[in-house]
């Protein structure tokens, strides 16, 4: 299952990079980026290239390890240099939501990088690829889930209407899925049934992606913002699957 999740993740990256190039802007997952950022357009195309090249690289065995390393370092820098400072300066939904999603994507890249790292050259795995590094990467994933769950409570007026009518009780499902995200995040962070927590949150993300957005796609009622949310939801589902499969070899 690990190889399958990696392929899905890689194909998702390729798709997001292509979307970015078509838009002439940052692909979903990199956004939002302040307009005041120097050389913003160049950075946008560079980020899309990272998606495309690393996505293709992960599909090619000889290049997979290098691609994983480049993606991991790029996302780590994105989080440390852009997301966290922006969150500190202006703590609101437009900053903590991108920081949480970047943490989740970084966690997936981290798990792939660690799984591909080896000691065939006689050296021990690096800190980031070793057991402690993997544990920190999983904590990053857990931390990223909590703001997503909180958003279901703080922005109920935006979440509840997305629940399909046939499910009824939209407020209940909004609160339930929000609480599930928070519980899964805490479970991963504190090591309380983390493997089960990640597996269940992966399933939840998958169901939310298609139960919430597919009917709207069929009806043709999707706004540009909702299309972006749909694509990001696919990305987060692929990331969660990668993290879930990381527990197959390393508990």
Helices and strands as residue ranges (DSSP letters): H 2-23, H 40-59, H 61-77, I 78-83, H 84-89, H 93-116, H 131-154, H 156-159, G 160-162, G 165-167, H 170-190, H 194-219, H 224-245, G 246-248
